[in-house]
């Protein structure tokens, strides 16, 4: 018994593990790389993201081998420029290839495979892609989730928001969700997510669309469970040309 007590005291005396800090960017790259000037330039978008110094990038409106974007792997091109690997989630076949969302990262892979959540119903197929990652070697695991919700109506898209929230709440790992939600705070779509997840407020100006004259906040970050995260910073990055959305950057500490 005495040895057990001494062992417990020794463990209690150990310093608490430092939380792992993660930087996540989210960016709608507009139909596979088109800027407000009409030019398709994935490397320009990669440079925008490089300046944010992310560990993880969540992309929306990503083409894979589609004709309009030159039959290329859009996420793969950006990932290569950033020294990351890419994971693509197909929402639907498109122009001889695919269209969907992607997650890019330089962090170690977590256990298990990539999950694609397909939203039920709606006018156009939409998905969320969830990638298990580890916050550095030996660090805690989490899910990086990218999504792009439809824009047509609260009534049509609210069930997708509830399906997404229920999916994340059921996960055994904490989740960082980001993307283009196409709805602003105050809508029933965002309210359905707010009811189960923690939406992260931005510091400073918070409109994200359109990039040249931002008027709407339709891109967001959500966390679950909130107690696992300390938000260090969250902001909209000023970039009026490379896409029609502004990129977001979030820095969080993930508690062990």
BALOBA-1460 file (C-alpha; in Angstrom, 3 decimals):
// residues 256
<rec num="1" residu="x" x="0.000" y="0.000" z="0.000"/>
<rec num="2" residu="x" x="2.831" y="2.388" z="0.879"/>
<rec num="3" residu="x" x="4.454" y="1.789" z="-2.533"/>
<rec num="4" residu="x" x="1.140" y="2.468" z="-4.265"/>
<rec num="5" residu="x" x="0.707" y="5.752" z="-2.387"/>
<rec num="6" residu="x" x="4.252" y="6.822" z="-3.271"/>
<rec num="7" residu="x" x="3.647" y="5.979" z="-6.944"/>
<rec num="8" residu="x" x="0.432" y="8.018" z="-7.008"/>
<rec num="9" residu="x" x="2.177" y="10.958" z="-5.374"/>
<rec num="10" residu="x" x="4.957" y="10.760" z="-7.951"/>
<rec num="11" residu="x" x="2.455" y="10.854" z="-10.821"/>
<rec num="12" residu="x" x="0.628" y="13.792" z="-9.248"/>
<rec num="13" residu="x" x="3.912" y="15.675" z="-8.993"/>
<rec num="14" residu="x" x="4.585" y="15.415" z="-12.741"/>
<rec num="15" residu="x" x="4.037" y="18.649" z="-14.688"/>
<rec num="16" residu="x" x="0.802" y="18.783" z="-16.681"/>
<rec num="17" residu="x" x="1.201" y="18.141" z="-20.389"/>
<rec num="18" residu="x" x="1.273" y="21.303" z="-22.458"/>
<rec num="19" residu="x" x="-1.658" y="21.692" z="-24.870"/>
<rec num="20" residu="x" x="-0.812" y="21.215" z="-28.543"/>
<rec num="21" residu="x" x="-1.264" y="24.356" z="-30.664"/>
<rec num="22" residu="x" x="-2.800" y="23.919" z="-34.135"/>
<rec num="23" residu="x" x="-3.282" y="26.504" z="-36.891"/>
<rec num="24" residu="x" x="-6.133" y="25.798" z="-39.300"/>
<rec num="25" residu="x" x="-7.059" y="27.764" z="-42.426"/>
<rec num="26" residu="x" x="-10.349" y="27.469" z="-44.301"/>
<rec num="27" residu="x" x="-10.735" y="28.696" z="-47.875"/>
<rec num="28" residu="x" x="-13.354" y="28.441" z="-50.601"/>
<rec num="29" residu="x" x="-11.192" y="28.418" z="-53.745"/>
<rec num="30" residu="x" x="-14.046" y="29.257" z="-56.152"/>
<rec num="31" residu="x" x="-14.721" y="26.627" z="-58.801"/>
<rec num="32" residu="x" x="-11.266" y="25.119" z="-58.607"/>
<rec num="33" residu="x" x="-9.050" y="28.165" z="-58.370"/>
<rec num="34" residu="x" x="-10.698" y="31.210" z="-59.996"/>
<rec num="35" residu="x" x="-10.046" y="34.691" z="-58.567"/>
<rec num="36" residu="x" x="-12.161" y="37.834" z="-58.632"/>
<rec num="37" residu="x" x="-10.189" y="38.894" z="-61.705"/>
<rec num="38" residu="x" x="-11.370" y="35.800" z="-63.597"/>
<rec num="39" residu="x" x="-7.928" y="34.176" z="-63.582"/>
<rec num="40" residu="x" x="-7.554" y="30.544" z="-62.533"/>
<rec num="41" residu="x" x="-4.406" y="30.422" z="-60.403"/>
<rec num="42" residu="x" x="-4.055" y="27.691" z="-57.791"/>
<rec num="43" residu="x" x="-0.479" y="28.702" z="-56.978"/>
<rec num="44" residu="x" x="-1.668" y="32.230" z="-56.164"/>
<rec num="45" residu="x" x="-4.156" y="30.723" z="-53.739"/>
<rec num="46" residu="x" x="-1.397" y="28.539" z="-52.300"/>
<rec num="47" residu="x" x="0.672" y="31.657" z="-51.589"/>
<rec num="48" residu="x" x="-2.291" y="33.229" z="-49.795"/>
<rec num="49" residu="x" x="-2.498" y="30.141" z="-47.591"/>
<rec num="50" residu="x" x="1.274" y="29.956" z="-47.065"/>
<rec num="51" residu="x" x="1.197" y="33.417" z="-45.497"/>
<rec num="52" residu="x" x="-1.239" y="32.106" z="-42.854"/>
<rec num="53" residu="x" x="1.271" y="29.397" z="-41.782"/>
<rec num="54" residu="x" x="-1.350" y="26.658" z="-41.309"/>
<rec num="55" residu="x" x="-0.848" y="23.106" z="-40.104"/>
<rec num="56" residu="x" x="-4.190" y="22.149" z="-41.674"/>
<rec num="57" residu="x" x="-6.074" y="23.637" z="-44.632"/>
<rec num="58" residu="x" x="-9.806" y="23.074" z="-45.221"/>
<rec num="59" residu="x" x="-10.812" y="23.710" z="-48.853"/>
<rec num="60" residu="x" x="-14.192" y="24.042" z="-50.560"/>
<rec num="61" residu="x" x="-15.220" y="24.156" z="-54.255"/>
<rec num="62" residu="x" x="-12.407" y="21.780" z="-55.141"/>
<rec num="63" residu="x" x="-12.168" y="20.167" z="-58.584"/>
<rec num="64" residu="x" x="-10.472" y="16.867" z="-59.274"/>
<rec num="65" residu="x" x="-9.798" y="16.145" z="-62.967"/>
<rec num="66" residu="x" x="-12.720" y="18.337" z="-64.086"/>
<rec num="67" residu="x" x="-12.570" y="19.943" z="-67.537"/>
<rec num="68" residu="x" x="-13.122" y="23.519" z="-66.373"/>
<rec num="69" residu="x" x="-9.980" y="23.435" z="-64.201"/>
<rec num="70" residu="x" x="-7.768" y="21.724" z="-66.777"/>
<rec num="71" residu="x" x="-8.247" y="18.105" z="-65.636"/>
<rec num="72" residu="x" x="-5.910" y="18.596" z="-62.675"/>
<rec num="73" residu="x" x="-5.949" y="17.695" z="-58.988"/>
<rec num="74" residu="x" x="-6.608" y="21.159" z="-57.522"/>
<rec num="75" residu="x" x="-6.143" y="20.135" z="-53.882"/>
<rec num="76" residu="x" x="-3.016" y="18.183" z="-54.775"/>
<rec num="77" residu="x" x="-1.442" y="21.193" z="-56.507"/>
<rec num="78" residu="x" x="-2.043" y="23.459" z="-53.521"/>
<rec num="79" residu="x" x="-0.884" y="20.745" z="-51.113"/>
<rec num="80" residu="x" x="2.362" y="20.201" z="-53.027"/>
<rec num="81" residu="x" x="3.093" y="23.944" z="-53.016"/>
<rec num="82" residu="x" x="2.595" y="23.978" z="-49.229"/>
<rec num="83" residu="x" x="4.531" y="20.784" z="-48.519"/>
<rec num="84" residu="x" x="1.376" y="19.002" z="-47.378"/>
<rec num="85" residu="x" x="-0.562" y="15.896" z="-48.336"/>
<rec num="86" residu="x" x="-4.164" y="16.132" z="-49.504"/>
<rec num="87" residu="x" x="-7.403" y="14.244" z="-48.888"/>
<rec num="88" residu="x" x="-10.333" y="14.798" z="-51.258"/>
<rec num="89" residu="x" x="-14.011" y="14.190" z="-50.562"/>
<rec num="90" residu="x" x="-16.207" y="13.917" z="-53.647"/>
<rec num="91" residu="x" x="-19.614" y="15.558" z="-53.434"/>
<rec num="92" residu="x" x="-20.546" y="14.640" z="-57.015"/>
<rec num="93" residu="x" x="-19.118" y="13.644" z="-60.400"/>
<rec num="94" residu="x" x="-18.443" y="16.761" z="-62.454"/>
<rec num="95" residu="x" x="-17.234" y="17.434" z="-66.020"/>
<rec num="96" residu="x" x="-15.408" y="14.139" z="-66.403"/>
<rec num="97" residu="x" x="-13.971" y="14.335" z="-62.876"/>
<rec num="98" residu="x" x="-15.207" y="15.240" z="-59.423"/>
<rec num="99" residu="x" x="-16.215" y="18.235" z="-57.298"/>
<rec num="100" residu="x" x="-16.119" y="18.455" z="-53.514"/>
<rec num="101" residu="x" x="-14.105" y="19.461" z="-50.439"/>
<rec num="102" residu="x" x="-10.588" y="18.687" z="-49.265"/>
<rec num="103" residu="x" x="-8.344" y="18.624" z="-46.218"/>
<rec num="104" residu="x" x="-4.606" y="19.350" z="-46.561"/>
<rec num="105" residu="x" x="-2.130" y="18.854" z="-43.741"/>
<rec num="106" residu="x" x="1.439" y="18.319" z="-42.646"/>
<rec num="107" residu="x" x="0.412" y="16.793" z="-39.297"/>
<rec num="108" residu="x" x="0.767" y="13.057" z="-38.579"/>
<rec num="109" residu="x" x="-2.213" y="10.867" z="-39.430"/>
<rec num="110" residu="x" x="-4.473" y="9.698" z="-36.638"/>
<rec num="111" residu="x" x="-5.927" y="6.228" z="-36.292"/>
<rec num="112" residu="x" x="-8.609" y="5.119" z="-38.717"/>
<rec num="113" residu="x" x="-9.479" y="6.307" z="-42.172"/>
<rec num="114" residu="x" x="-11.033" y="9.352" z="-43.784"/>
<rec num="115" residu="x" x="-14.830" y="9.666" z="-43.386"/>
<rec num="116" residu="x" x="-17.184" y="11.218" z="-45.929"/>
<rec num="117" residu="x" x="-20.519" y="12.385" z="-44.551"/>
<rec num="118" residu="x" x="-23.120" y="12.646" z="-47.325"/>
<rec num="119" residu="x" x="-26.024" y="14.923" z="-46.551"/>
<rec num="120" residu="x" x="-29.457" y="13.407" z="-47.063"/>
<rec num="121" residu="x" x="-31.763" y="15.168" z="-49.510"/>
<rec num="122" residu="x" x="-31.346" y="18.609" z="-51.025"/>
<rec num="123" residu="x" x="-31.084" y="19.987" z="-54.543"/>
<rec num="124" residu="x" x="-27.374" y="19.248" z="-55.013"/>
<rec num="125" residu="x" x="-25.124" y="16.574" z="-53.456"/>
<rec num="126" residu="x" x="-23.052" y="18.013" z="-50.593"/>
<rec num="127" residu="x" x="-20.588" y="16.408" z="-48.177"/>
<rec num="128" residu="x" x="-18.287" y="16.897" z="-45.231"/>
<rec num="129" residu="x" x="-14.860" y="15.233" z="-45.211"/>
<rec num="130" residu="x" x="-13.404" y="14.286" z="-41.812"/>
<rec num="131" residu="x" x="-9.707" y="13.403" z="-41.546"/>
<rec num="132" residu="x" x="-8.216" y="11.965" z="-38.316"/>
<rec num="133" residu="x" x="-4.984" y="13.743" z="-37.397"/>
<rec num="134" residu="x" x="-2.559" y="13.918" z="-34.510"/>
<rec num="135" residu="x" x="-1.454" y="17.254" z="-33.095"/>
<rec num="136" residu="x" x="2.248" y="16.561" z="-33.566"/>
<rec num="137" residu="x" x="4.217" y="13.367" z="-32.784"/>
<rec num="138" residu="x" x="2.692" y="11.822" z="-29.675"/>
<rec num="139" residu="x" x="0.091" y="14.557" z="-29.458"/>
<rec num="140" residu="x" x="-3.670" y="14.111" z="-28.982"/>
<rec num="141" residu="x" x="-5.821" y="13.093" z="-31.926"/>
<rec num="142" residu="x" x="-8.572" y="15.200" z="-33.483"/>
<rec num="143" residu="x" x="-10.736" y="15.357" z="-36.590"/>
<rec num="144" residu="x" x="-10.199" y="18.056" z="-39.217"/>
<rec num="145" residu="x" x="-13.502" y="18.541" z="-41.032"/>
<rec num="146" residu="x" x="-14.210" y="20.563" z="-44.180"/>
<rec num="147" residu="x" x="-17.699" y="21.188" z="-45.545"/>
<rec num="148" residu="x" x="-19.645" y="23.288" z="-48.030"/>
<rec num="149" residu="x" x="-23.382" y="23.545" z="-47.381"/>
<rec num="150" residu="x" x="-25.964" y="24.383" z="-50.016"/>
<rec num="151" residu="x" x="-27.312" y="27.940" z="-50.304"/>
<rec num="152" residu="x" x="-30.910" y="27.572" z="-51.438"/>
<rec num="153" residu="x" x="-33.029" y="27.926" z="-48.282"/>
<rec num="154" residu="x" x="-32.942" y="27.533" z="-44.517"/>
<rec num="155" residu="x" x="-35.681" y="24.913" z="-44.751"/>
<rec num="156" residu="x" x="-33.718" y="22.761" z="-47.189"/>
<rec num="157" residu="x" x="-30.296" y="23.092" z="-45.543"/>
<rec num="158" residu="x" x="-31.183" y="23.016" z="-41.818"/>
<rec num="159" residu="x" x="-31.502" y="19.183" z="-41.841"/>
<rec num="160" residu="x" x="-27.956" y="19.002" z="-43.248"/>
<rec num="161" residu="x" x="-26.702" y="21.203" z="-40.411"/>
<rec num="162" residu="x" x="-28.381" y="18.959" z="-37.846"/>
<rec num="163" residu="x" x="-26.967" y="15.843" z="-39.533"/>
<rec num="164" residu="x" x="-23.477" y="17.364" z="-39.459"/>
<rec num="165" residu="x" x="-23.726" y="18.374" z="-35.789"/>
<rec num="166" residu="x" x="-24.981" y="14.924" z="-34.785"/>
<rec num="167" residu="x" x="-22.135" y="13.286" z="-36.702"/>
<rec num="168" residu="x" x="-19.494" y="15.336" z="-34.873"/>
<rec num="169" residu="x" x="-21.062" y="14.948" z="-31.430"/>
<rec num="170" residu="x" x="-20.960" y="11.160" z="-31.902"/>
<rec num="171" residu="x" x="-17.207" y="11.126" z="-32.658"/>
<rec num="172" residu="x" x="-14.796" y="9.830" z="-29.989"/>
<rec num="173" residu="x" x="-12.239" y="12.513" z="-30.891"/>
<rec num="174" residu="x" x="-12.522" y="16.303" z="-30.660"/>
<rec num="175" residu="x" x="-13.325" y="18.025" z="-33.949"/>
<rec num="176" residu="x" x="-12.378" y="21.233" z="-35.748"/>
<rec num="177" residu="x" x="-14.983" y="22.018" z="-38.406"/>
<rec num="178" residu="x" x="-14.593" y="24.777" z="-40.969"/>
<rec num="179" residu="x" x="-15.951" y="25.765" z="-44.317"/>
<rec num="180" residu="x" x="-18.431" y="27.683" z="-46.416"/>
<rec num="181" residu="x" x="-21.820" y="27.307" z="-44.717"/>
<rec num="182" residu="x" x="-23.611" y="29.758" z="-47.029"/>
<rec num="183" residu="x" x="-25.661" y="31.111" z="-44.117"/>
<rec num="184" residu="x" x="-25.085" y="33.849" z="-41.592"/>
<rec num="185" residu="x" x="-25.559" y="33.861" z="-37.808"/>
<rec num="186" residu="x" x="-29.254" y="34.260" z="-37.040"/>
<rec num="187" residu="x" x="-30.323" y="31.723" z="-39.675"/>
<rec num="188" residu="x" x="-31.903" y="28.437" z="-38.626"/>
<rec num="189" residu="x" x="-28.996" y="26.645" z="-40.341"/>
<rec num="190" residu="x" x="-26.351" y="28.228" z="-38.089"/>
<rec num="191" residu="x" x="-28.656" y="27.952" z="-35.067"/>
<rec num="192" residu="x" x="-28.831" y="24.182" z="-35.613"/>
<rec num="193" residu="x" x="-25.033" y="24.006" z="-35.481"/>
<rec num="194" residu="x" x="-24.786" y="26.433" z="-32.543"/>
<rec num="195" residu="x" x="-27.105" y="24.166" z="-30.548"/>
<rec num="196" residu="x" x="-24.557" y="21.324" z="-30.508"/>
<rec num="197" residu="x" x="-21.180" y="22.858" z="-31.399"/>
<rec num="198" residu="x" x="-19.155" y="25.922" z="-30.395"/>
<rec num="199" residu="x" x="-18.934" y="28.541" z="-33.133"/>
<rec num="200" residu="x" x="-15.707" y="30.551" z="-32.922"/>
<rec num="201" residu="x" x="-16.037" y="34.356" z="-33.084"/>
<rec num="202" residu="x" x="-13.633" y="36.315" z="-35.255"/>
<rec num="203" residu="x" x="-11.439" y="39.118" z="-33.997"/>
<rec num="204" residu="x" x="-11.999" y="42.284" z="-36.022"/>
<rec num="205" residu="x" x="-13.989" y="42.389" z="-39.261"/>
<rec num="206" residu="x" x="-16.006" y="39.209" z="-39.699"/>
<rec num="207" residu="x" x="-17.586" y="39.386" z="-43.176"/>
<rec num="208" residu="x" x="-16.142" y="36.785" z="-45.545"/>
<rec num="209" residu="x" x="-18.005" y="37.246" z="-48.845"/>
<rec num="210" residu="x" x="-17.607" y="38.640" z="-51.483"/>
<rec num="211" residu="x" x="-13.858" y="39.016" z="-51.145"/>
<rec num="212" residu="x" x="-13.564" y="42.432" z="-52.782"/>
<rec num="213" residu="x" x="-16.395" y="44.036" z="-50.767"/>
<rec num="214" residu="x" x="-17.139" y="41.711" z="-47.821"/>
<rec num="215" residu="x" x="-20.755" y="42.014" z="-46.701"/>
<rec num="216" residu="x" x="-21.779" y="38.547" z="-45.462"/>
<rec num="217" residu="x" x="-20.348" y="36.219" z="-42.823"/>
<rec num="218" residu="x" x="-20.995" y="32.817" z="-44.369"/>
<rec num="219" residu="x" x="-17.675" y="31.055" z="-43.616"/>
<rec num="220" residu="x" x="-17.246" y="29.734" z="-40.089"/>
<rec num="221" residu="x" x="-15.271" y="27.563" z="-37.671"/>
<rec num="222" residu="x" x="-16.911" y="25.267" z="-35.100"/>
<rec num="223" residu="x" x="-15.339" y="23.189" z="-32.308"/>
<rec num="224" residu="x" x="-16.517" y="20.155" z="-30.353"/>
<rec num="225" residu="x" x="-16.308" y="19.576" z="-27.465"/>
<rec num="226" residu="x" x="-15.564" y="23.140" z="-26.413"/>
<rec num="227" residu="x" x="-13.789" y="22.077" z="-23.203"/>
<rec num="228" residu="x" x="-10.971" y="20.453" z="-25.205"/>
<rec num="229" residu="x" x="-9.982" y="23.703" z="-26.941"/>
<rec num="230" residu="x" x="-8.474" y="27.049" z="-25.980"/>
<rec num="231" residu="x" x="-8.933" y="29.535" z="-28.803"/>
<rec num="232" residu="x" x="-5.774" y="31.613" z="-29.218"/>
<rec num="233" residu="x" x="-6.816" y="33.574" z="-32.322"/>
<rec num="234" residu="x" x="-9.412" y="33.547" z="-35.087"/>
<rec num="235" residu="x" x="-9.613" y="36.071" z="-37.900"/>
<rec num="236" residu="x" x="-10.531" y="36.744" z="-41.499"/>
<rec num="237" residu="x" x="-7.488" y="37.344" z="-43.709"/>
<rec num="238" residu="x" x="-7.709" y="40.288" z="-46.153"/>
<rec num="239" residu="x" x="-7.271" y="38.966" z="-49.710"/>
<rec num="240" residu="x" x="-9.600" y="40.637" z="-52.230"/>
<rec num="241" residu="x" x="-8.512" y="38.957" z="-55.488"/>
<rec num="242" residu="x" x="-7.418" y="35.299" z="-55.269"/>
<rec num="243" residu="x" x="-10.947" y="33.918" z="-54.667"/>
<rec num="244" residu="x" x="-14.462" y="35.245" z="-54.122"/>
<rec num="245" residu="x" x="-14.279" y="34.270" z="-50.433"/>
<rec num="246" residu="x" x="-11.811" y="35.515" z="-47.853"/>
<rec num="247" residu="x" x="-9.699" y="32.876" z="-46.105"/>
<rec num="248" residu="x" x="-10.082" y="32.252" z="-42.370"/>
<rec num="249" residu="x" x="-7.356" y="31.271" z="-39.916"/>
<rec num="250" residu="x" x="-7.863" y="29.735" z="-36.481"/>
<rec num="251" residu="x" x="-5.254" y="29.001" z="-33.827"/>
<rec num="252" residu="x" x="-6.300" y="26.685" z="-31.017"/>
<rec num="253" residu="x" x="-4.624" y="24.785" z="-28.220"/>
<rec num="254" residu="x" x="-5.900" y="21.219" z="-27.956"/>
<rec num="255" residu="x" x="-5.830" y="19.966" z="-24.391"/>
<rec num="256" residu="x" x="-4.625" y="16.381" z="-23.827"/>
